[in-house]
Amino acid sequence: MKAGWETVIGLEIHSQLATRSKIFSGAATAYGAEPNTQACLVDLGYPGVLPVLNEEVVHMATMFGLAVDATVAPRSVFARKNYFYPDLPKGYQISQFELPIVEHGELYISDAEGKQKRIGITRAHLEEDAGKSIHEGLEQNSGIDLNRAGTPLLEIVSEPDLSSAQEAVAYMRKIHTIVRYLGISDGNMQEGSFRCDANVSVRPVGQEALGTRTEIKNLNSFRFVEKAINFEIERQIEHLEDGGKVVQETRLYDSDKDETRPMRSKEEANDYRYFPDPDLLPVEISAEYIESVRQQLPELPVAKQRRFVDDYGLKPDDADLLTSSRALADFFEAAASATDAKTQLVANWVIGDLSGALNRDGLDIADSKVSASELAGLLTRIHDNTISGKIAKQVFEAMWDGEGTADAVIEAKGLKQITDSSAIEAVVDEVIAANPGQVAEYKAGKDKLIGFFVGQVMQATKGQANPGQVNQILKAKLGS
């Protein structure tokens, strides 16, 4: 960003709640159904039908509120947000306005200097999703799919505390991790289960008043969030430096052109003519109910990360990576409990080779071709010196390809590590005898040549000699 300017960003994250039925009807929420096969009369806005609140969404919203140290309101109210759009059959969306279910939360992210920065969460409110307009394959027409109409959403609104696109992504990732840990959302961004609108403004450094903001709608990947915000920051600064004024408007991000473009002028809240929905009673939550939900909360990422450092002795950065996903953390713990290998070695393999294989094949940890117990079996063979770390990589690939357990692969391929000192000594003697010039240089003080000798011995033993013993025997013989 150009010098002399600072950015102010707030995010509105829409997280689809993982209920089997919709927020005000019994219609299914399963993804991928044929258009308009999961929309009932309530979703279609037929006259005479009444919405009935899905109790589970209240439970999920309460869980989220407690997870971000927010206040869960003892009384919240649903309102009608009135606007016309083809995929909104009723002509209004049921949402929450003046009295949301969650208010005044917070979480912490790492800023550009690695320091902890508090990000305030203004509110989180429940609402129904709208349908979807379809344009592909319809030539000059548009189609409407109302399967999503009435799908429960939790809209999470941050304070304007974010100062860069990188901070916005870090905050969004934290929210994404929390909703998945809680099990209240699958967080699937490709399916639209987790998306955000970004409010972006710039102002001269030192100015207290906020600049005019624009809202970038429906960003559905962390990469697009970063790219869209960065483009919008530069666009606004260039426009202001050229003597123009930023217009408050809604914009869309075009990922093909890597730019934002105007969608419509931004409505103010009073444009929506909010008023309490007469068909829905206020939601009243007792202190006893909130406490019962608190008791059901799983261990959250921050607490788990701290425990991984304290109990397992992991590096903080490794613990942070492992706890970024509840499933990944569970995999690590299952593997660590099934082997005597050091926990840092287990962490290194889960973060390194296992995650690399998952990314290469486009798999989630739940679909790993090597189970936690199977990985533990491999690491046990490193720990007891049956194989070296280098050979373990070869064994892991064979396991990933379905060739069996670590023991089966080691046996079938004859990969057991050579730990017989006399056998290693014999190879060392051959290598020393075959390289008199390098021996003379080593004895003259060229210590780094030890790597050359180790390489020759490992090559001669096809990588199966114990590296520690090779080093020890070489140094003893070359130093004599």
DRENVO-737050 format. One record per residue (C-alpha): residue number from 1; residue in three letters; x, y, z. Coordinates in nm, 3 decimals, m for minus. Layout:
<nodes>
NODE  seq  type        X        Y        Z
NODE  NUM   ALA        X        Y        Z
...
</nodes>
This chain:
<nodes>
NODE  seq  type        X        Y        Z
NODE    1   MET    0.000    0.000    0.000
NODE    2   LYS    0.118    0.352   m0.078
NODE    3   ALA    0.275    0.553    0.203
NODE    4   GLY    0.058    0.809    0.377
NODE    5   TRP   m0.258    0.598    0.372
NODE    6   GLU   m0.413    0.348    0.607
NODE    7   THR   m0.686    0.093    0.551
NODE    8   VAL   m0.991    0.015    0.761
NODE    9   ILE   m1.164   m0.319    0.697
NODE   10   GLY   m1.462   m0.496    0.847
NODE   11   LEU   m1.591   m0.838    0.743
NODE   12   GLU   m1.942   m0.978    0.737
NODE   13   ILE   m1.905   m1.355    0.730
NODE   14   HIS   m2.199   m1.576    0.637
NODE   15   SER   m2.163   m1.926    0.779
NODE   16   GLN   m2.426   m2.181    0.681
NODE   17   LEU   m2.535   m2.378    0.985
NODE   18   ALA   m2.510   m2.756    0.961
NODE   19   THR   m2.873   m2.840    1.030
NODE   20   ARG   m3.055   m3.107    0.832
NODE   21   SER   m3.360   m2.886    0.782
NODE   22   LYS   m3.405   m2.516    0.715
NODE   23   ILE   m3.434   m2.240    0.970
NODE   24   PHE   m3.811   m2.192    0.944
NODE   25   SER   m3.932   m2.504    0.761
NODE   26   GLY   m3.882   m2.880    0.747
NODE   27   ALA   m3.730   m2.876    0.396
NODE   28   ALA   m3.390   m3.043    0.358
NODE   29   THR   m3.063   m2.849    0.332
NODE   30   ALA   m2.855   m3.117    0.154
NODE   31   TYR   m2.622   m2.977   m0.112
NODE   32   GLY   m2.645   m3.070   m0.480
NODE   33   ALA   m3.013   m3.158   m0.520
NODE   34   GLU   m3.195   m3.085   m0.845
NODE   35   PRO   m3.317   m2.722   m0.862
NODE   36   ASN   m3.633   m2.647   m0.665
NODE   37   THR   m3.666   m2.997   m0.519
NODE   38   GLN   m3.587   m2.884   m0.164
NODE   39   ALA   m3.817   m2.584   m0.134
NODE   40   CYS   m4.150   m2.617    0.046
NODE   41   LEU   m4.445   m2.376    0.064
NODE   42   VAL   m4.285   m2.184    0.354
NODE   43   ASP   m3.967   m2.130    0.151
NODE   44   LEU   m4.171   m2.027   m0.152
NODE   45   GLY   m4.358   m1.762    0.046
NODE   46   TYR   m4.708   m1.895   m0.017
NODE   47   PRO   m4.992   m1.705    0.153
NODE   48   GLY   m5.116   m1.850    0.481
NODE   49   VAL   m4.805   m2.051    0.571
NODE   50   LEU   m4.619   m1.972    0.894
NODE   51   PRO   m4.248   m2.003    0.978
NODE   52   VAL   m4.148   m2.222    1.275
NODE   53   LEU   m3.803   m2.165    1.424
NODE   54   ASN   m3.558   m2.457    1.411
NODE   55   GLU   m3.440   m2.497    1.773
NODE   56   GLU   m3.102   m2.630    1.665
NODE   57   VAL   m2.997   m2.298    1.509
NODE   58   VAL   m3.039   m2.131    1.849
NODE   59   HIS   m2.816   m2.395    2.005
NODE   60   MET   m2.552   m2.346    1.736
NODE   61   ALA   m2.557   m1.967    1.761
NODE   62   THR   m2.520   m1.994    2.139
NODE   63   MET   m2.218   m2.222    2.096
NODE   64   PHE   m2.055   m1.970    1.866
NODE   65   GLY   m2.123   m1.681    2.100
NODE   66   LEU   m1.960   m1.861    2.391
NODE   67   ALA   m1.663   m1.965    2.176
NODE   68   VAL   m1.577   m1.601    2.096
NODE   69   ASP   m1.637   m1.469    2.451
NODE   70   ALA   m1.949   m1.283    2.341
NODE   71   THR   m2.274   m1.204    2.517
NODE   72   VAL   m2.557   m1.439    2.429
NODE   73   ALA   m2.870   m1.226    2.443
NODE   74   PRO   m3.141   m1.342    2.684
NODE   75   ARG   m3.392   m1.200    2.435
NODE   76   SER   m3.349   m1.163    2.058
NODE   77   VAL   m3.599   m1.075    1.787
NODE   78   PHE   m3.644   m1.175    1.424
NODE   79   ALA   m3.720   m0.895    1.179
NODE   80   ARG   m3.827   m0.863    0.820
NODE   81   LYS   m3.567   m0.710    0.589
NODE   82   ASN   m3.767   m0.588    0.291
NODE   83   TYR   m3.623   m0.578   m0.059
NODE   84   PHE   m3.715   m0.710   m0.400
NODE   85   TYR   m3.502   m0.966   m0.577
NODE   86   PRO   m3.613   m1.254   m0.804
NODE   87   ASP   m3.471   m1.523   m0.575
NODE   88   LEU   m3.651   m1.385   m0.266
NODE   89   PRO   m4.010   m1.509   m0.311
NODE   90   LYS   m4.160   m1.341   m0.003
NODE   91   GLY   m4.023   m0.999   m0.091
NODE   92   TYR   m3.843   m0.992    0.244
NODE   93   GLN   m3.573   m1.185    0.426
NODE   94   ILE   m3.619   m1.295    0.786
NODE   95   SER   m3.314   m1.178    0.977
NODE   96   GLN   m3.226   m1.010    1.307
NODE   97   PHE   m3.167   m0.638    1.331
NODE   98   GLU   m3.187   m0.440    1.656
NODE   99   LEU   m3.175   m0.740    1.890
NODE  100   PRO   m2.933   m1.008    1.759
NODE  101   ILE   m2.869   m1.333    1.942
NODE  102   VAL   m2.492   m1.268    1.990
NODE  103   GLU   m2.310   m0.940    2.063
NODE  104   HIS   m1.970   m0.805    2.169
NODE  105   GLY   m1.729   m1.093    2.108
NODE  106   GLU   m1.360   m1.100    2.026
NODE  107   LEU   m1.075   m1.310    1.898
NODE  108   TYR   m0.704   m1.258    1.842
NODE  109   ILE   m0.493   m1.282    1.529
NODE  110   SER   m0.124   m1.231    1.459
NODE  111   ASP   m0.050   m0.899    1.288
NODE  112   ALA    0.227   m0.835    1.032
NODE  113   GLU    0.485   m0.814    1.312
NODE  114   GLY    0.371   m1.138    1.472
NODE  115   LYS    0.207   m0.962    1.767
NODE  116   GLN   m0.137   m1.059    1.896
NODE  117   LYS   m0.409   m0.820    1.781
NODE  118   ARG   m0.761   m0.812    1.920
NODE  119   ILE   m1.042   m0.809    1.663
NODE  120   GLY   m1.384   m0.718    1.797
NODE  121   ILE   m1.695   m0.904    1.686
NODE  122   THR   m1.985   m0.660    1.682
NODE  123   ARG   m2.257   m0.921    1.654
NODE  124   ALA   m2.365   m1.253    1.511
NODE  125   HIS   m2.725   m1.291    1.406
NODE  126   LEU   m2.945   m1.561    1.260
NODE  127   GLU   m3.112   m1.527    0.923
NODE  128   GLU   m3.238   m1.725    0.626
NODE  129   ASP   m3.051   m1.747    0.298
NODE  130   ALA   m3.208   m1.645   m0.031
NODE  131   GLY   m3.236   m1.858   m0.344
NODE  132   LYS   m2.997   m1.851   m0.636
NODE  133   SER   m3.021   m1.705   m0.985
NODE  134   ILE   m2.891   m1.933   m1.260
NODE  135   HIS   m2.770   m1.799   m1.595
NODE  136   GLU   m2.558   m2.077   m1.744
NODE  137   GLY   m2.713   m2.267   m2.033
NODE  138   LEU   m3.025   m2.049   m2.046
NODE  139   GLU   m2.915   m1.817   m2.328
NODE  140   GLN   m3.101   m1.485   m2.278
NODE  141   ASN   m3.298   m1.605   m1.975
NODE  142   SER   m3.228   m1.654   m1.606
NODE  143   GLY   m3.351   m1.939   m1.388
NODE  144   ILE   m3.428   m1.937   m1.018
NODE  145   ASP   m3.330   m2.223   m0.787
NODE  146   LEU   m3.495   m2.190   m0.445
NODE  147   ASN   m3.325   m2.488   m0.280
NODE  148   ARG   m3.112   m2.250   m0.073
NODE  149   ALA   m3.408   m2.030    0.024
NODE  150   GLY   m3.454   m2.066    0.399
NODE  151   THR   m3.115   m2.228    0.462
NODE  152   PRO   m2.997   m2.116    0.808
NODE  153   LEU   m2.713   m1.867    0.821
NODE  154   LEU   m2.515   m1.714    1.104
NODE  155   GLU   m2.391   m1.373    0.992
NODE  156   ILE   m2.082   m1.273    1.190
NODE  157   VAL   m2.000   m0.902    1.176
NODE  158   SER   m1.657   m0.778    1.282
NODE  159   GLU   m1.563   m0.436    1.414
NODE  160   PRO   m1.364   m0.229    1.160
NODE  161   ASP   m1.045   m0.340    1.335
NODE  162   LEU   m0.865   m0.499    1.040
NODE  163   SER   m0.586   m0.300    0.877
NODE  164   SER   m0.481   m0.510    0.578
NODE  165   ALA   m0.593   m0.786    0.345
NODE  166   GLN   m0.358   m1.024    0.527
NODE  167   GLU   m0.524   m0.948    0.861
NODE  168   ALA   m0.868   m0.996    0.704
NODE  169   VAL   m0.768   m1.342    0.581
NODE  170   ALA   m0.617   m1.433    0.919
NODE  171   TYR   m0.940   m1.329    1.095
NODE  172   MET   m1.157   m1.517    0.844
NODE  173   ARG   m0.946   m1.829    0.886
NODE  174   LYS   m0.989   m1.808    1.265
NODE  175   ILE   m1.368   m1.787    1.231
NODE  176   HIS   m1.361   m2.073    0.980
NODE  177   THR   m1.162   m2.288    1.223
NODE  178   ILE   m1.397   m2.209    1.513
NODE  179   VAL   m1.721   m2.297    1.332
NODE  180   ARG   m1.570   m2.624    1.212
NODE  181   TYR   m1.436   m2.712    1.559
NODE  182   LEU   m1.781   m2.649    1.702
NODE  183   GLY   m1.938   m2.864    1.429
NODE  184   ILE   m2.192   m2.593    1.352
NODE  185   SER   m2.080   m2.554    0.989
NODE  186   ASP   m1.886   m2.763    0.740
NODE  187   GLY   m1.718   m2.443    0.622
NODE  188   ASN   m1.722   m2.563    0.260
NODE  189   MET   m1.643   m2.250    0.063
NODE  190   GLN   m1.685   m2.413   m0.278
NODE  191   GLU   m2.045   m2.502   m0.191
NODE  192   GLY   m2.120   m2.156   m0.049
NODE  193   SER   m2.134   m2.270    0.314
NODE  194   PHE   m1.881   m2.007    0.420
NODE  195   ARG   m1.843   m1.674    0.243
NODE  196   CYS   m1.795   m1.311    0.330
NODE  197   ASP   m1.859   m0.951    0.233
NODE  198   ALA   m1.569   m0.712    0.289
NODE  199   ASN   m1.621   m0.346    0.380
NODE  200   VAL   m1.313   m0.151    0.275
NODE  201   SER   m1.217    0.214    0.318
NODE  202   VAL   m0.895    0.415    0.321
NODE  203   ARG   m0.797    0.740    0.492
NODE  204   PRO   m0.485    0.953    0.528
NODE  205   VAL   m0.261    0.842    0.814
NODE  206   GLY   m0.356    1.033    1.128
NODE  207   GLN   m0.713    1.111    1.021
NODE  208   GLU   m0.970    0.996    1.278
NODE  209   ALA   m1.278    1.005    1.057
NODE  210   LEU   m1.339    0.692    0.854
NODE  211   GLY   m1.326    0.713    0.477
NODE  212   THR   m1.621    0.623    0.254
NODE  213   ARG   m1.646    0.247    0.236
NODE  214   THR   m1.733    0.008   m0.040
NODE  215   GLU   m1.867   m0.343    0.015
NODE  216   ILE   m1.727   m0.633   m0.187
NODE  217   LYS   m1.991   m0.907   m0.199
NODE  218   ASN   m1.981   m1.285   m0.187
NODE  219   LEU   m1.611   m1.367   m0.159
NODE  220   ASN   m1.586   m1.744   m0.132
NODE  221   SER   m1.216   m1.821   m0.095
NODE  222   PHE   m0.936   m1.691    0.125
NODE  223   ARG   m0.730   m1.611   m0.184
NODE  224   PHE   m1.010   m1.407   m0.340
NODE  225   VAL   m1.062   m1.217   m0.014
NODE  226   GLU   m0.698   m1.112   m0.013
NODE  227   LYS   m0.681   m1.025   m0.383
NODE  228   ALA   m1.014   m0.838   m0.387
NODE  229   ILE   m0.929   m0.626   m0.083
NODE  230   ASN   m0.580   m0.544   m0.212
NODE  231   PHE   m0.723   m0.435   m0.547
NODE  232   GLU   m0.991   m0.223   m0.380
NODE  233   ILE   m0.739   m0.052   m0.152
NODE  234   GLU   m0.521    0.049   m0.446
NODE  235   ARG   m0.824    0.155   m0.652
NODE  236   GLN   m0.954    0.384   m0.379
NODE  237   ILE   m0.614    0.541   m0.309
NODE  238   GLU   m0.548    0.610   m0.678
NODE  239   HIS   m0.897    0.757   m0.718
NODE  240   LEU   m0.854    0.988   m0.417
NODE  241   GLU   m0.504    1.096   m0.523
NODE  242   ASP   m0.645    1.186   m0.864
NODE  243   GLY   m0.892    1.422   m0.696
NODE  244   GLY   m1.196    1.192   m0.705
NODE  245   LYS   m1.432    1.081   m0.431
NODE  246   VAL   m1.507    0.724   m0.326
NODE  247   VAL   m1.873    0.638   m0.374
NODE  248   GLN   m2.047    0.416   m0.120
NODE  249   GLU   m2.151    0.117   m0.325
NODE  250   THR   m2.160   m0.259   m0.349
NODE  251   ARG   m1.898   m0.414   m0.574
NODE  252   LEU   m1.825   m0.761   m0.710
NODE  253   TYR   m1.484   m0.920   m0.749
NODE  254   ASP   m1.399   m1.059   m1.093
NODE  255   SER   m1.134   m1.326   m1.034
NODE  256   ASP   m1.058   m1.361   m1.406
NODE  257   LYS   m0.965   m0.994   m1.439
NODE  258   ASP   m0.850   m0.956   m1.076
NODE  259   GLU   m1.058   m0.643   m1.023
NODE  260   THR   m1.370   m0.522   m0.848
NODE  261   ARG   m1.655   m0.359   m1.038
NODE  262   PRO   m1.973   m0.178   m0.932
NODE  263   MET   m2.282   m0.387   m0.862
NODE  264   ARG   m2.524   m0.129   m0.715
NODE  265   SER   m2.528    0.179   m0.495
NODE  266   LYS   m2.518    0.081   m0.130
NODE  267   GLU   m2.844    0.087    0.057
NODE  268   GLU   m2.867    0.232    0.405
NODE  269   ALA   m3.034    0.029    0.679
NODE  270   ASN   m3.354    0.232    0.658
NODE  271   ASP   m3.390    0.138    0.290
NODE  272   TYR   m3.478   m0.213    0.409
NODE  273   ARG   m3.771   m0.097    0.627
NODE  274   TYR   m3.689   m0.341    0.907
NODE  275   PHE   m3.969   m0.430    1.146
NODE  276   PRO   m4.024   m0.724    1.387
NODE  277   ASP   m4.166   m1.029    1.213
NODE  278   PRO   m4.522   m1.070    1.345
NODE  279   ASP   m4.519   m1.444    1.273
NODE  280   LEU   m4.223   m1.522    1.502
NODE  281   LEU   m4.205   m1.486    1.879
NODE  282   PRO   m3.896   m1.334    2.042
NODE  283   VAL   m3.626   m1.591    2.127
NODE  284   GLU   m3.577   m1.609    2.503
NODE  285   ILE   m3.271   m1.791    2.637
NODE  286   SER   m3.222   m1.865    3.006
NODE  287   ALA   m2.895   m1.844    3.194
NODE  288   GLU   m2.932   m2.216    3.272
NODE  289   TYR   m2.957   m2.299    2.901
NODE  290   ILE   m2.646   m2.093    2.821
NODE  291   GLU   m2.452   m2.268    3.097
NODE  292   SER   m2.561   m2.611    2.973
NODE  293   VAL   m2.434   m2.523    2.624
NODE  294   ARG   m2.107   m2.399    2.773
NODE  295   GLN   m2.054   m2.739    2.934
NODE  296   GLN   m2.094   m2.906    2.593
NODE  297   LEU   m1.830   m2.698    2.414
NODE  298   PRO   m1.536   m2.894    2.270
NODE  299   GLU   m1.177   m2.794    2.338
NODE  300   LEU   m1.127   m2.487    2.118
NODE  301   PRO   m0.825   m2.414    1.895
NODE  302   VAL   m0.646   m2.169    2.127
NODE  303   ALA   m0.670   m2.404    2.426
NODE  304   LYS   m0.569   m2.705    2.216
NODE  305   GLN   m0.270   m2.520    2.071
NODE  306   ARG   m0.154   m2.427    2.423
NODE  307   ARG   m0.195   m2.788    2.539
NODE  308   PHE    0.003   m2.922    2.243
NODE  309   VAL    0.292   m2.697    2.342
NODE  310   ASP    0.272   m2.771    2.714
NODE  311   ASP    0.191   m3.143    2.709
NODE  312   TYR    0.365   m3.260    2.393
NODE  313   GLY    0.654   m3.013    2.389
NODE  314   LEU    0.580   m2.905    2.032
NODE  315   LYS    0.707   m2.587    1.872
NODE  316   PRO    0.433   m2.318    1.890
NODE  317   ASP    0.419   m2.284    1.511
NODE  318   ASP    0.378   m2.660    1.469
NODE  319   ALA    0.108   m2.671    1.734
NODE  320   ASP   m0.069   m2.387    1.554
NODE  321   LEU   m0.065   m2.576    1.224
NODE  322   LEU   m0.186   m2.900    1.380
NODE  323   THR   m0.476   m2.732    1.559
NODE  324   SER   m0.591   m2.540    1.252
NODE  325   SER   m0.824   m2.833    1.188
NODE  326   ARG   m0.994   m3.041    1.455
NODE  327   ALA   m0.961   m3.352    1.238
NODE  328   LEU   m0.587   m3.290    1.186
NODE  329   ALA   m0.535   m3.239    1.560
NODE  330   ASP   m0.725   m3.561    1.635
NODE  331   PHE   m0.512   m3.749    1.378
NODE  332   PHE   m0.192   m3.623    1.541
NODE  333   GLU   m0.305   m3.722    1.889
NODE  334   ALA   m0.414   m4.067    1.773
NODE  335   ALA   m0.076   m4.125    1.606
NODE  336   ALA    0.122   m3.987    1.902
NODE  337   SER   m0.062   m4.214    2.147
NODE  338   ALA    0.016   m4.524    1.937
NODE  339   THR    0.395   m4.491    1.919
NODE  340   ASP    0.692   m4.438    2.150
NODE  341   ALA    0.850   m4.208    1.892
NODE  342   LYS    0.902   m3.849    2.003
NODE  343   THR    0.594   m3.633    1.963
NODE  344   GLN    0.790   m3.374    1.765
NODE  345   LEU    0.876   m3.648    1.513
NODE  346   VAL    0.506   m3.735    1.488
NODE  347   ALA    0.423   m3.367    1.435
NODE  348   ASN    0.691   m3.332    1.168
NODE  349   TRP    0.549   m3.625    0.971
NODE  350   VAL    0.186   m3.515    1.000
NODE  351   ILE    0.271   m3.158    0.895
NODE  352   GLY    0.524   m3.266    0.632
NODE  353   ASP    0.493   m3.594    0.445
NODE  354   LEU    0.130   m3.673    0.533
NODE  355   SER   m0.005   m3.324    0.459
NODE  356   GLY    0.205   m3.311    0.143
NODE  357   ALA    0.051   m3.636    0.018
NODE  358   LEU   m0.299   m3.516    0.103
NODE  359   ASN   m0.247   m3.188   m0.084
NODE  360   ARG   m0.094   m3.366   m0.383
NODE  361   ASP   m0.395   m3.596   m0.416
NODE  362   GLY   m0.653   m3.333   m0.320
NODE  363   LEU   m0.769   m3.530   m0.016
NODE  364   ASP   m0.900   m3.425    0.323
NODE  365   ILE   m0.744   m3.571    0.637
NODE  366   ALA   m1.057   m3.783    0.686
NODE  367   ASP   m0.977   m3.955    0.354
NODE  368   SER   m0.608   m4.018    0.426
NODE  369   LYS   m0.474   m4.335    0.264
NODE  370   VAL   m0.252   m4.391    0.570
NODE  371   SER   m0.435   m4.406    0.903
NODE  372   ALA   m0.306   m4.262    1.229
NODE  373   SER   m0.223   m4.608    1.362
NODE  374   GLU   m0.042   m4.700    1.039
NODE  375   LEU    0.166   m4.381    1.052
NODE  376   ALA    0.245   m4.458    1.415
NODE  377   GLY    0.369   m4.802    1.305
NODE  378   LEU    0.607   m4.639    1.057
NODE  379   LEU    0.739   m4.391    1.314
NODE  380   THR    0.795   m4.673    1.562
NODE  381   ARG    1.030   m4.835    1.311
NODE  382   ILE    1.227   m4.510    1.286
NODE  383   HIS    1.235   m4.487    1.665
NODE  384   ASP    1.369   m4.842    1.713
NODE  385   ASN    1.624   m4.800    1.432
NODE  386   THR    1.468   m5.063    1.208
NODE  387   ILE    1.477   m4.805    0.927
NODE  388   SER    1.631   m4.460    0.881
NODE  389   GLY    1.432   m4.144    0.830
NODE  390   LYS    1.531   m4.143    0.463
NODE  391   ILE    1.411   m4.499    0.403
NODE  392   ALA    1.094   m4.416    0.597
NODE  393   LYS    0.996   m4.177    0.320
NODE  394   GLN    1.022   m4.461    0.068
NODE  395   VAL    0.816   m4.685    0.298
NODE  396   PHE    0.554   m4.413    0.345
NODE  397   GLU    0.503   m4.376   m0.030
NODE  398   ALA    0.456   m4.752   m0.062
NODE  399   MET    0.202   m4.743    0.223
NODE  400   TRP    0.022   m4.453    0.054
NODE  401   ASP    0.003   m4.659   m0.265
NODE  402   GLY   m0.168   m4.940   m0.076
NODE  403   GLU    0.122   m5.183   m0.042
NODE  404   GLY    0.049   m5.259    0.324
NODE  405   THR    0.170   m5.161    0.669
NODE  406   ALA    0.518   m5.032    0.742
NODE  407   ASP    0.634   m5.375    0.861
NODE  408   ALA    0.493   m5.543    0.549
NODE  409   VAL    0.665   m5.294    0.315
NODE  410   ILE    0.997   m5.313    0.502
NODE  411   GLU    0.992   m5.693    0.488
NODE  412   ALA    0.881   m5.715    0.123
NODE  413   LYS    1.141   m5.468    0.000
NODE  414   GLY    1.423   m5.575    0.232
NODE  415   LEU    1.464   m5.227    0.375
NODE  416   LYS    1.576   m5.307    0.729
NODE  417   GLN    1.850   m5.078    0.848
NODE  418   ILE    2.200   m5.224    0.886
NODE  419   THR    2.300   m5.180    1.249
NODE  420   ASP    2.572   m5.448    1.264
NODE  421   SER    2.885   m5.247    1.344
NODE  422   SER    3.120   m5.498    1.187
NODE  423   ALA    2.925   m5.494    0.860
NODE  424   ILE    2.930   m5.113    0.852
NODE  425   GLU    3.303   m5.109    0.937
NODE  426   ALA    3.377   m5.333    0.641
NODE  427   VAL    3.204   m5.091    0.403
NODE  428   VAL    3.375   m4.791    0.566
NODE  429   ASP    3.713   m4.954    0.516
NODE  430   GLU    3.636   m5.009    0.148
NODE  431   VAL    3.530   m4.646    0.101
NODE  432   ILE    3.842   m4.512    0.278
NODE  433   ALA    4.069   m4.739    0.073
NODE  434   ALA    3.903   m4.627   m0.252
NODE  435   ASN    3.943   m4.253   m0.182
NODE  436   PRO    4.301   m4.182   m0.060
NODE  437   GLY    4.300   m3.827   m0.194
NODE  438   GLN    3.990   m3.726    0.001
NODE  439   VAL    4.128   m3.899    0.312
NODE  440   ALA    4.444   m3.687    0.291
NODE  441   GLU    4.238   m3.368    0.249
NODE  442   TYR    4.017   m3.459    0.547
NODE  443   LYS    4.320   m3.521    0.767
NODE  444   ALA    4.464   m3.190    0.651
NODE  445   GLY    4.165   m3.014    0.807
NODE  446   LYS    3.891   m3.029    0.546
NODE  447   ASP    3.628   m3.152    0.795
NODE  448   LYS    3.332   m3.098    0.562
NODE  449   LEU    3.447   m3.397    0.356
NODE  450   ILE    3.286   m3.619    0.620
NODE  451   GLY    2.964   m3.570    0.421
NODE  452   PHE    3.131   m3.715    0.112
NODE  453   PHE    3.237   m4.029    0.300
NODE  454   VAL    2.894   m4.072    0.459
NODE  455   GLY    2.736   m4.043    0.114
NODE  456   GLN    2.966   m4.309   m0.029
NODE  457   VAL    2.889   m4.552    0.254
NODE  458   MET    2.514   m4.492    0.226
NODE  459   GLN    2.532   m4.543   m0.150
NODE  460   ALA    2.722   m4.868   m0.106
NODE  461   THR    2.463   m4.996    0.144
NODE  462   LYS    2.167   m4.868   m0.062
NODE  463   GLY    2.078   m4.626    0.215
NODE  464   GLN    2.032   m4.901    0.472
NODE  465   ALA    2.329   m4.834    0.703
NODE  466   ASN    2.244   m4.657    1.027
NODE  467   PRO    2.357   m4.295    0.961
NODE  468   GLY    2.455   m4.234    1.323
NODE  469   GLN    2.680   m4.541    1.331
NODE  470   VAL    2.827   m4.453    0.991
NODE  471   ASN    2.926   m4.106    1.118
NODE  472   GLN    3.072   m4.244    1.437
NODE  473   ILE    3.279   m4.516    1.271
NODE  474   LEU    3.401   m4.286    0.992
NODE  475   LYS    3.520   m4.017    1.236
NODE  476   ALA    3.697   m4.275    1.447
NODE  477   LYS    3.879   m4.431    1.152
NODE  478   LEU    3.961   m4.108    0.972
NODE  479   GLY    4.087   m3.949    1.290
NODE  480   SER    4.320   m4.233    1.381
</nodes>
